[in-house]
Amino acid sequence: MMFALIAVQLVRRAPLESRWDAALAMLFLPALADWALGRFLPRAGSNLWRTATGALLGIALGRTLFVHLERPFPFWLLVQAAGVTAVAVPVILLTYRKRQGVDQAARSSVQEGRNDE
């Protein structure tokens, strides 16, 4: 989706500014929310939902990356990067801590099992 949208814009020589840029750029939010939820609840969502959010992500990135090719680091690309960073860093840290706790509990139970022998 992303590459197709970039190609269409290149061929049609799309304008670098559009009144729809803000709305198109924000289409990455459902995919970001789906990813964050999936980190905590891996079985949440469905293939259809992930396909839909992925398509929206492709549209959002297709537009902002097209503009980026012509005018590096456009405002909406920076907004997307900031949004991903603001969500991804805390989610990764929280799931890492959760995983460390599970790994620590597993190691403790293994140690206890060895001590019982």
N, CA, C and O atoms as CSV, one atom per row, in Angstrom:
chain,resi,resn,atom,element,x,y,z
A,1,MET,N,N,0.828,-1.192,0.000
A,1,MET,CA,C,0.000,0.000,0.000
A,1,MET,C,C,0.872,1.256,0.000
A,1,MET,O,O,0.654,2.173,-0.792
A,2,MET,N,N,1.852,1.288,0.887
A,2,MET,CA,C,2.714,2.454,1.009
A,2,MET,C,C,3.463,2.724,-0.295
A,2,MET,O,O,3.453,3.844,-0.806
A,3,PHE,N,N,4.112,1.692,-0.825
A,3,PHE,CA,C,4.893,1.875,-2.046
A,3,PHE,C,C,3.996,2.220,-3.233
A,3,PHE,O,O,4.374,3.027,-4.082
A,4,ALA,N,N,2.827,1.620,-3.294
A,4,ALA,CA,C,1.891,1.931,-4.380
A,4,ALA,C,C,1.453,3.392,-4.303
A,4,ALA,O,O,1.376,4.077,-5.323
A,5,LEU,N,N,1.173,3.855,-3.112
A,5,LEU,CA,C,0.745,5.245,-2.946
A,5,LEU,C,C,1.873,6.218,-3.299
A,5,LEU,O,O,1.628,7.249,-3.926
A,6,ILE,N,N,3.088,5.898,-2.905
A,6,ILE,CA,C,4.227,6.744,-3.268
A,6,ILE,C,C,4.375,6.779,-4.792
A,6,ILE,O,O,4.571,7.845,-5.376
A,7,ALA,N,N,4.281,5.619,-5.427
A,7,ALA,CA,C,4.427,5.544,-6.887
A,7,ALA,C,C,3.351,6.358,-7.597
A,7,ALA,O,O,3.645,7.090,-8.542
A,8,VAL,N,N,2.114,6.234,-7.146
A,8,VAL,CA,C,1.014,6.990,-7.767
A,8,VAL,C,C,1.266,8.486,-7.633
A,8,VAL,O,O,1.056,9.236,-8.586
A,9,GLN,N,N,1.704,8.917,-6.484
A,9,GLN,CA,C,1.965,10.345,-6.274
A,9,GLN,C,C,3.129,10.842,-7.124
A,9,GLN,O,O,3.106,11.967,-7.623
A,10,LEU,N,N,4.148,9.998,-7.287
A,10,LEU,CA,C,5.280,10.378,-8.139
A,10,LEU,C,C,4.847,10.515,-9.595
A,10,LEU,O,O,5.193,11.485,-10.269
A,11,VAL,N,N,4.089,9.535,-10.070
A,11,VAL,CA,C,3.644,9.546,-11.470
A,11,VAL,C,C,2.718,10.726,-11.734
A,11,VAL,O,O,2.815,11.375,-12.775
A,12,ARG,N,N,1.833,11.001,-10.802
A,12,ARG,CA,C,0.866,12.094,-10.985
A,12,ARG,C,C,1.408,13.454,-10.567
A,12,ARG,O,O,0.727,14.473,-10.685
A,13,ARG,N,N,2.632,13.453,-10.080
A,13,ARG,CA,C,3.254,14.700,-9.594
A,13,ARG,C,C,2.325,15.419,-8.619
A,13,ARG,O,O,1.931,16.568,-8.818
A,14,ALA,N,N,2.000,14.695,-7.570
A,14,ALA,CA,C,1.091,15.215,-6.550
A,14,ALA,C,C,1.687,16.446,-5.878
A,14,ALA,O,O,2.907,16.570,-5.766
A,15,PRO,N,N,0.831,17.346,-5.436
A,15,PRO,CA,C,1.345,18.530,-4.737
A,15,PRO,C,C,1.965,18.135,-3.397
A,15,PRO,O,O,1.599,17.117,-2.810
A,16,LEU,N,N,2.893,18.939,-2.927
A,16,LEU,CA,C,3.563,18.646,-1.662
A,16,LEU,C,C,2.752,19.112,-0.460
A,16,LEU,O,O,3.067,18.761,0.677
A,17,GLU,N,N,1.724,19.891,-0.702
A,17,GLU,CA,C,0.845,20.337,0.376
A,17,GLU,C,C,-0.595,20.097,-0.040
A,17,GLU,O,O,-0.991,20.360,-1.175
A,18,SER,N,N,-1.361,19.591,0.909
A,18,SER,CA,C,-2.767,19.315,0.663
A,18,SER,C,C,-3.539,19.595,1.945
A,18,SER,O,O,-2.996,19.480,3.044
A,19,ARG,N,N,-4.781,19.955,1.803
A,19,ARG,CA,C,-5.599,20.190,2.997
A,19,ARG,C,C,-5.867,18.889,3.751
A,19,ARG,O,O,-6.309,18.916,4.900
A,20,TRP,N,N,-5.603,17.761,3.113
A,20,TRP,CA,C,-5.838,16.455,3.723
A,20,TRP,C,C,-4.602,15.895,4.440
A,20,TRP,O,O,-4.680,14.825,5.044
A,21,ASP,N,N,-3.491,16.584,4.384
A,21,ASP,CA,C,-2.245,16.050,4.941
A,21,ASP,C,C,-2.357,15.692,6.425
A,21,ASP,O,O,-1.867,14.641,6.838
A,22,ALA,N,N,-2.981,16.533,7.219
A,22,ALA,CA,C,-3.103,16.253,8.658
A,22,ALA,C,C,-3.921,14.983,8.887
A,22,ALA,O,O,-3.527,14.119,9.670
A,23,ALA,N,N,-5.051,14.875,8.209
A,23,ALA,CA,C,-5.912,13.692,8.379
A,23,ALA,C,C,-5.207,12.425,7.898
A,23,ALA,O,O,-5.271,11.386,8.554
A,24,LEU,N,N,-4.537,12.518,6.757
A,24,LEU,CA,C,-3.825,11.349,6.238
A,24,LEU,C,C,-2.674,10.945,7.154
A,24,LEU,O,O,-2.440,9.756,7.369
A,25,ALA,N,N,-1.968,11.911,7.684
A,25,ALA,CA,C,-0.829,11.607,8.563
A,25,ALA,C,C,-1.285,10.903,9.834
A,25,ALA,O,O,-0.567,10.052,10.360
A,26,MET,N,N,-2.454,11.244,10.327
A,26,MET,CA,C,-2.936,10.656,11.582
A,26,MET,C,C,-3.493,9.244,11.419
A,26,MET,O,O,-3.851,8.602,12.406
A,27,LEU,N,N,-3.567,8.761,10.188
A,27,LEU,CA,C,-4.060,7.401,9.963
A,27,LEU,C,C,-3.115,6.336,10.523
A,27,LEU,O,O,-3.450,5.151,10.519
A,28,PHE,N,N,-1.945,6.744,11.001
A,28,PHE,CA,C,-1.036,5.781,11.617
A,28,PHE,C,C,-1.475,5.418,13.040
A,28,PHE,O,O,-1.026,4.405,13.578
A,29,LEU,N,N,-2.333,6.218,13.649
A,29,LEU,CA,C,-2.713,6.008,15.048
A,29,LEU,C,C,-3.403,4.664,15.326
A,29,LEU,O,O,-3.082,4.027,16.329
A,30,PRO,N,N,-4.343,4.203,14.474
A,30,PRO,CA,C,-4.939,2.893,14.760
A,30,PRO,C,C,-3.901,1.759,14.769
A,30,PRO,O,O,-3.980,0.865,15.611
A,31,ALA,N,N,-2.948,1.786,13.859
A,31,ALA,CA,C,-1.912,0.744,13.833
A,31,ALA,C,C,-1.028,0.832,15.063
A,31,ALA,O,O,-0.628,-0.194,15.613
A,32,LEU,N,N,-0.723,2.032,15.497
A,32,LEU,CA,C,0.094,2.218,16.693
A,32,LEU,C,C,-0.644,1.694,17.927
A,32,LEU,O,O,-0.053,1.013,18.765
A,33,ALA,N,N,-1.925,2.011,18.033
A,33,ALA,CA,C,-2.723,1.521,19.159
A,33,ALA,C,C,-2.840,-0.001,19.119
A,33,ALA,O,O,-2.743,-0.656,20.156
A,34,ASP,N,N,-3.047,-0.561,17.940
A,34,ASP,CA,C,-3.145,-2.011,17.791
A,34,ASP,C,C,-1.836,-2.686,18.202
A,34,ASP,O,O,-1.851,-3.712,18.881
A,35,TRP,N,N,-0.714,-2.114,17.793
A,35,TRP,CA,C,0.589,-2.680,18.160
A,35,TRP,C,C,0.784,-2.630,19.674
A,35,TRP,O,O,1.203,-3.615,20.282
A,36,ALA,N,N,0.478,-1.481,20.281
A,36,ALA,CA,C,0.669,-1.330,21.727
A,36,ALA,C,C,-0.217,-2.315,22.483
A,36,ALA,O,O,0.244,-2.967,23.420
A,37,LEU,N,N,-1.464,-2.429,22.094
A,37,LEU,CA,C,-2.366,-3.379,22.747
A,37,LEU,C,C,-1.864,-4.807,22.559
A,37,LEU,O,O,-1.913,-5.613,23.489
A,38,GLY,N,N,-1.386,-5.116,21.367
A,38,GLY,CA,C,-0.876,-6.456,21.077
A,38,GLY,C,C,0.338,-6.825,21.912
A,38,GLY,O,O,0.570,-8.007,22.168
A,39,ARG,N,N,1.116,-5.846,22.342
A,39,ARG,CA,C,2.273,-6.128,23.207
A,39,ARG,C,C,1.821,-6.610,24.580
A,39,ARG,O,O,2.494,-7.432,25.203
A,40,PHE,N,N,0.687,-6.103,25.054
A,40,PHE,CA,C,0.179,-6.493,26.365
A,40,PHE,C,C,-0.790,-7.670,26.280
A,40,PHE,O,O,-0.824,-8.518,27.172
A,41,LEU,N,N,-1.561,-7.716,25.225
A,41,LEU,CA,C,-2.551,-8.784,25.025
A,41,LEU,C,C,-2.363,-9.370,23.637
A,41,LEU,O,O,-3.068,-8.981,22.707
A,42,PRO,N,N,-1.427,-10.299,23.477
A,42,PRO,CA,C,-1.098,-10.813,22.136
A,42,PRO,C,C,-2.272,-11.406,21.366
A,42,PRO,O,O,-2.257,-11.416,20.136
A,43,ARG,N,N,-3.275,-11.893,22.060
A,43,ARG,CA,C,-4.411,-12.518,21.370
A,43,ARG,C,C,-5.513,-11.514,21.035
A,43,ARG,O,O,-6.527,-11.885,20.445
A,44,ALA,N,N,-5.324,-10.254,21.406
A,44,ALA,CA,C,-6.326,-9.223,21.103
A,44,ALA,C,C,-6.294,-8.907,19.612
A,44,ALA,O,O,-5.251,-9.016,18.966
A,45,GLY,N,N,-7.417,-8.525,19.087
A,45,GLY,CA,C,-7.490,-8.165,17.668
A,45,GLY,C,C,-7.670,-9.385,16.780
A,45,GLY,O,O,-7.712,-10.520,17.252
A,46,SER,N,N,-7.775,-9.128,15.503
A,46,SER,CA,C,-7.966,-10.197,14.523
A,46,SER,C,C,-7.120,-9.892,13.299
A,46,SER,O,O,-6.566,-8.800,13.169
A,47,ASN,N,N,-7.027,-10.856,12.414
A,47,ASN,CA,C,-6.279,-10.639,11.179
A,47,ASN,C,C,-6.922,-9.532,10.335
A,47,ASN,O,O,-6.219,-8.733,9.717
A,48,LEU,N,N,-8.243,-9.489,10.313
A,48,LEU,CA,C,-8.938,-8.449,9.554
A,48,LEU,C,C,-8.617,-7.067,10.132
A,48,LEU,O,O,-8.339,-6.128,9.385
A,49,TRP,N,N,-8.657,-6.947,11.457
A,49,TRP,CA,C,-8.352,-5.669,12.103
A,49,TRP,C,C,-6.904,-5.261,11.819
A,49,TRP,O,O,-6.642,-4.098,11.509
A,50,ARG,N,N,-5.971,-6.196,11.920
A,50,ARG,CA,C,-4.557,-5.876,11.675
A,50,ARG,C,C,-4.327,-5.508,10.204
A,50,ARG,O,O,-3.499,-4.649,9.900
A,51,THR,N,N,-5.050,-6.149,9.307
A,51,THR,CA,C,-4.949,-5.799,7.893
A,51,THR,C,C,-5.457,-4.378,7.660
A,51,THR,O,O,-4.841,-3.602,6.930
A,52,ALA,N,N,-6.577,-4.050,8.281
A,52,ALA,CA,C,-7.154,-2.712,8.123
A,52,ALA,C,C,-6.229,-1.640,8.699
A,52,ALA,O,O,-5.988,-0.617,8.056
A,53,THR,N,N,-5.716,-1.867,9.893
A,53,THR,CA,C,-4.819,-0.863,10.489
A,53,THR,C,C,-3.511,-0.779,9.702
A,53,THR,O,O,-2.925,0.298,9.598
A,54,GLY,N,N,-3.054,-1.885,9.156
A,54,GLY,CA,C,-1.851,-1.870,8.324
A,54,GLY,C,C,-2.063,-1.088,7.041
A,54,GLY,O,O,-1.166,-0.377,6.587
A,55,ALA,N,N,-3.247,-1.217,6.454
A,55,ALA,CA,C,-3.562,-0.445,5.249
A,55,ALA,C,C,-3.591,1.053,5.561
A,55,ALA,O,O,-3.076,1.864,4.791
A,56,LEU,N,N,-4.192,1.409,6.687
A,56,LEU,CA,C,-4.216,2.819,7.094
A,56,LEU,C,C,-2.799,3.339,7.340
A,56,LEU,O,O,-2.466,4.465,6.972
A,57,LEU,N,N,-1.980,2.511,7.961
A,57,LEU,CA,C,-0.577,2.881,8.186
A,57,LEU,C,C,0.137,3.097,6.853
A,57,LEU,O,O,0.910,4.043,6.704
A,58,GLY,N,N,-0.123,2.227,5.898
A,58,GLY,CA,C,0.484,2.365,4.573
A,58,GLY,C,C,0.079,3.660,3.884
A,58,GLY,O,O,0.901,4.299,3.226
A,59,ILE,N,N,-1.177,4.047,4.031
A,59,ILE,CA,C,-1.641,5.313,3.454
A,59,ILE,C,C,-0.941,6.485,4.138
A,59,ILE,O,O,-0.453,7.399,3.473
A,60,ALA,N,N,-0.896,6.453,5.471
A,60,ALA,CA,C,-0.263,7.548,6.222
A,60,ALA,C,C,1.202,7.699,5.847
A,60,ALA,O,O,1.666,8.805,5.570
A,61,LEU,N,N,1.928,6.592,5.839
A,61,LEU,CA,C,3.353,6.661,5.518
A,61,LEU,C,C,3.589,6.940,4.042
A,61,LEU,O,O,4.559,7.608,3.684
A,62,GLY,N,N,2.717,6.439,3.190
A,62,GLY,CA,C,2.858,6.701,1.761
A,62,GLY,C,C,2.808,8.182,1.451
A,62,GLY,O,O,3.572,8.676,0.622
A,63,ARG,N,N,1.919,8.884,2.111
A,63,ARG,CA,C,1.822,10.334,1.872
A,63,ARG,C,C,3.013,11.076,2.476
A,63,ARG,O,O,3.649,11.885,1.800
A,64,THR,N,N,3.314,10.805,3.741
A,64,THR,CA,C,4.382,11.572,4.384
A,64,THR,C,C,5.761,11.238,3.803
A,64,THR,O,O,6.619,12.116,3.707
A,65,LEU,N,N,5.974,9.996,3.420
A,65,LEU,CA,C,7.267,9.659,2.822
A,65,LEU,C,C,7.401,10.224,1.408
A,65,LEU,O,O,8.505,10.565,0.985
A,66,PHE,N,N,6.302,10.326,0.680
A,66,PHE,CA,C,6.347,10.984,-0.633
A,66,PHE,C,C,6.798,12.430,-0.464
A,66,PHE,O,O,7.684,12.896,-1.180
A,67,VAL,N,N,6.190,13.138,0.482
A,67,VAL,CA,C,6.582,14.530,0.716
A,67,VAL,C,C,8.038,14.580,1.173
A,67,VAL,O,O,8.788,15.470,0.771
A,68,HIS,N,N,8.436,13.626,2.012
A,68,HIS,CA,C,9.812,13.568,2.514
A,68,HIS,C,C,10.824,13.416,1.374
A,68,HIS,O,O,11.924,13.965,1.451
A,69,LEU,N,N,10.466,12.680,0.322
A,69,LEU,CA,C,11.369,12.520,-0.822
A,69,LEU,C,C,11.656,13.855,-1.510
A,69,LEU,O,O,12.745,14.070,-2.043
A,70,GLU,N,N,10.686,14.726,-1.493
A,70,GLU,CA,C,10.825,16.018,-2.161
A,70,GLU,C,C,11.302,17.125,-1.211
A,70,GLU,O,O,12.038,18.026,-1.613
A,71,ARG,N,N,10.878,17.043,0.035
A,71,ARG,CA,C,11.200,18.057,1.037
A,71,ARG,C,C,11.494,17.324,2.343
A,71,ARG,O,O,10.574,16.998,3.093
A,72,PRO,N,N,12.779,17.063,2.620
A,72,PRO,CA,C,13.135,16.225,3.778
A,72,PRO,C,C,12.528,16.698,5.103
A,72,PRO,O,O,12.449,17.891,5.394
A,73,PHE,N,N,12.111,15.719,5.878
A,73,PHE,CA,C,11.567,15.891,7.214
A,73,PHE,C,C,10.408,16.880,7.292
A,73,PHE,O,O,10.486,17.887,7.997
A,74,PRO,N,N,9.328,16.582,6.559
A,74,PRO,CA,C,8.159,17.457,6.644
A,74,PRO,C,C,7.519,17.356,8.035
A,74,PRO,O,O,7.735,16.390,8.767
A,75,PHE,N,N,6.748,18.355,8.369
A,75,PHE,CA,C,6.132,18.450,9.691
A,75,PHE,C,C,5.381,17.177,10.072
A,75,PHE,O,O,5.563,16.664,11.176
A,76,TRP,N,N,4.544,16.662,9.181
A,76,TRP,CA,C,3.701,15.515,9.545
A,76,TRP,C,C,4.507,14.233,9.719
A,76,TRP,O,O,4.106,13.362,10.491
A,77,LEU,N,N,5.609,14.099,9.035
A,77,LEU,CA,C,6.486,12.947,9.261
A,77,LEU,C,C,7.105,13.033,10.656
A,77,LEU,O,O,7.231,12.021,11.345
A,78,LEU,N,N,7.483,14.216,11.061
A,78,LEU,CA,C,8.034,14.414,12.407
A,78,LEU,C,C,6.981,14.150,13.483
A,78,LEU,O,O,7.289,13.608,14.544
A,79,VAL,N,N,5.741,14.537,13.200
A,79,VAL,CA,C,4.637,14.244,14.136
A,79,VAL,C,C,4.469,12.738,14.273
A,79,VAL,O,O,4.300,12.228,15.381
A,80,GLN,N,N,4.516,12.026,13.155
A,80,GLN,CA,C,4.400,10.566,13.207
A,80,GLN,C,C,5.548,9.959,14.012
A,80,GLN,O,O,5.328,9.090,14.856
A,81,ALA,N,N,6.760,10.413,13.753
A,81,ALA,CA,C,7.921,9.880,14.477
A,81,ALA,C,C,7.814,10.155,15.969
A,81,ALA,O,O,8.123,9.286,16.784
A,82,ALA,N,N,7.380,11.350,16.329
A,82,ALA,CA,C,7.222,11.689,17.749
A,82,ALA,C,C,6.134,10.838,18.391
A,82,ALA,O,O,6.291,10.381,19.524
A,83,GLY,N,N,5.042,10.625,17.683
A,83,GLY,CA,C,3.956,9.800,18.212
A,83,GLY,C,C,4.380,8.358,18.433
A,83,GLY,O,O,4.077,7.765,19.469
A,84,VAL,N,N,5.078,7.798,17.461
A,84,VAL,CA,C,5.561,6.420,17.600
A,84,VAL,C,C,6.531,6.318,18.774
A,84,VAL,O,O,6.459,5.380,19.568
A,85,THR,N,N,7.433,7.281,18.878
A,85,THR,CA,C,8.404,7.262,19.977
A,85,THR,C,C,7.712,7.401,21.323
A,85,THR,O,O,8.046,6.686,22.268
A,86,ALA,N,N,6.751,8.313,21.420
A,86,ALA,CA,C,6.052,8.553,22.682
A,86,ALA,C,C,5.281,7.320,23.157
A,86,ALA,O,O,5.119,7.115,24.360
A,87,VAL,N,N,4.814,6.513,22.231
A,87,VAL,CA,C,4.075,5.299,22.606
A,87,VAL,C,C,5.016,4.106,22.732
A,87,VAL,O,O,4.919,3.341,23.692
A,88,ALA,N,N,5.916,3.942,21.785
A,88,ALA,CA,C,6.749,2.739,21.730
A,88,ALA,C,C,7.711,2.621,22.903
A,88,ALA,O,O,7.869,1.534,23.458
A,89,VAL,N,N,8.353,3.705,23.290
A,89,VAL,CA,C,9.341,3.620,24.372
A,89,VAL,C,C,8.701,3.134,25.679
A,89,VAL,O,O,9.202,2.179,26.271
A,90,PRO,N,N,7.615,3.756,26.147
A,90,PRO,CA,C,7.004,3.239,27.387
A,90,PRO,C,C,6.478,1.808,27.260
A,90,PRO,O,O,6.615,1.008,28.186
A,91,VAL,N,N,5.876,1.489,26.114
A,91,VAL,CA,C,5.335,0.143,25.932
A,91,VAL,C,C,6.460,-0.892,25.956
A,91,VAL,O,O,6.333,-1.931,26.604
A,92,ILE,N,N,7.547,-0.617,25.263
A,92,ILE,CA,C,8.672,-1.555,25.244
A,92,ILE,C,C,9.261,-1.707,26.638
A,92,ILE,O,O,9.571,-2.820,27.063
A,93,LEU,N,N,9.420,-0.601,27.351
A,93,LEU,CA,C,9.976,-0.680,28.713
A,93,LEU,C,C,9.059,-1.452,29.650
A,93,LEU,O,O,9.525,-2.267,30.445
A,94,LEU,N,N,7.762,-1.200,29.561
A,94,LEU,CA,C,6.816,-1.913,30.426
A,94,LEU,C,C,6.773,-3.408,30.122
A,94,LEU,O,O,6.753,-4.231,31.038
A,95,THR,N,N,6.757,-3.757,28.841
A,95,THR,CA,C,6.716,-5.183,28.509
A,95,THR,C,C,8.053,-5.853,28.829
A,95,THR,O,O,8.083,-7.039,29.158
A,96,TYR,N,N,9.139,-5.122,28.739
A,96,TYR,CA,C,10.446,-5.668,29.115
A,96,TYR,C,C,10.473,-5.964,30.611
A,96,TYR,O,O,10.925,-7.031,31.027
A,97,ARG,N,N,9.992,-5.028,31.413
A,97,ARG,CA,C,9.947,-5.244,32.872
A,97,ARG,C,C,9.034,-6.414,33.221
A,97,ARG,O,O,9.356,-7.228,34.086
A,98,LYS,N,N,7.904,-6.491,32.547
A,98,LYS,CA,C,6.972,-7.598,32.780
A,98,LYS,C,C,7.648,-8.923,32.447
A,98,LYS,O,O,7.531,-9.897,33.191
A,99,ARG,N,N,8.348,-8.949,31.334
A,99,ARG,CA,C,9.042,-10.167,30.912
A,99,ARG,C,C,10.143,-10.544,31.903
A,99,ARG,O,O,10.325,-11.719,32.220
A,100,GLN,N,N,10.873,-9.541,32.389
A,100,GLN,CA,C,11.933,-9.797,33.365
A,100,GLN,C,C,11.347,-10.402,34.634
A,100,GLN,O,O,11.937,-11.306,35.226
A,101,GLY,N,N,10.179,-9.902,35.051
A,101,GLY,CA,C,9.517,-10.456,36.231
A,101,GLY,C,C,9.111,-11.900,36.026
A,101,GLY,O,O,9.265,-12.718,36.933
A,102,VAL,N,N,8.600,-12.228,34.861
A,102,VAL,CA,C,8.207,-13.606,34.548
A,102,VAL,C,C,9.445,-14.495,34.510
A,102,VAL,O,O,9.432,-15.602,35.048
A,103,ASP,N,N,10.512,-14.016,33.879
A,103,ASP,CA,C,11.752,-14.798,33.809
A,103,ASP,C,C,12.333,-15.017,35.197
A,103,ASP,O,O,12.826,-16.104,35.500
A,104,GLN,N,N,12.278,-13.993,36.044
A,104,GLN,CA,C,12.790,-14.111,37.415
A,104,GLN,C,C,11.971,-15.134,38.198
A,104,GLN,O,O,12.536,-15.946,38.931
A,105,ALA,N,N,10.647,-15.102,38.052
A,105,ALA,CA,C,9.783,-16.057,38.743
A,105,ALA,C,C,10.071,-17.478,38.265
A,105,ALA,O,O,10.087,-18.408,39.072
A,106,ALA,N,N,10.296,-17.658,36.972
A,106,ALA,CA,C,10.600,-18.984,36.436
A,106,ALA,C,C,11.930,-19.494,36.982
A,106,ALA,O,O,12.050,-20.665,37.342
A,107,ARG,N,N,12.918,-18.622,37.042
A,107,ARG,CA,C,14.216,-19.034,37.584
A,107,ARG,C,C,14.097,-19.394,39.063
A,107,ARG,O,O,14.735,-20.342,39.522
A,108,SER,N,N,13.295,-18.654,39.803
A,108,SER,CA,C,13.105,-18.944,41.227
A,108,SER,C,C,12.441,-20.296,41.431
A,108,SER,O,O,12.819,-21.051,42.327
A,109,SER,N,N,11.449,-20.601,40.598
A,109,SER,CA,C,10.767,-21.882,40.751
A,109,SER,C,C,11.683,-23.039,40.377
A,109,SER,O,O,11.593,-24.117,40.965
A,110,VAL,N,N,12.557,-22.825,39.409
A,110,VAL,CA,C,13.526,-23.857,39.046
A,110,VAL,C,C,14.496,-24.069,40.203
A,110,VAL,O,O,14.832,-25.204,40.539
A,111,GLN,N,N,14.943,-22.979,40.807
A,111,GLN,CA,C,15.863,-23.070,41.949
A,111,GLN,C,C,15.187,-23.807,43.106
A,111,GLN,O,O,15.806,-24.657,43.746
A,112,GLU,N,N,13.923,-23.486,43.374
A,112,GLU,CA,C,13.200,-24.152,44.455
A,112,GLU,C,C,13.054,-25.641,44.179
A,112,GLU,O,O,13.150,-26.459,45.094
A,113,GLY,N,N,12.822,-25.994,42.912
A,113,GLY,CA,C,12.705,-27.400,42.535
A,113,GLY,C,C,14.012,-28.154,42.760
A,113,GLY,O,O,14.003,-29.319,43.157
A,114,ARG,N,N,15.115,-27.496,42.509
A,114,ARG,CA,C,16.419,-28.124,42.722
A,114,ARG,C,C,16.701,-28.284,44.223
A,114,ARG,O,O,17.305,-29.270,44.646
A,115,ASN,N,N,16.263,-27.321,45.005
A,115,ASN,CA,C,16.507,-27.385,46.446
A,115,ASN,C,C,15.684,-28.481,47.099
A,115,ASN,O,O,16.082,-29.009,48.138
A,116,ASP,N,N,14.542,-28.838,46.514
A,116,ASP,CA,C,13.685,-29.886,47.069
A,116,ASP,C,C,14.286,-31.267,46.850
A,116,ASP,O,O,13.906,-32.218,47.533
A,117,GLU,N,N,15.210,-31.392,45.915
A,117,GLU,CA,C,15.755,-32.718,45.596
A,117,GLU,C,C,16.657,-33.210,46.629
A,117,GLU,O,O,17.196,-34.310,46.506
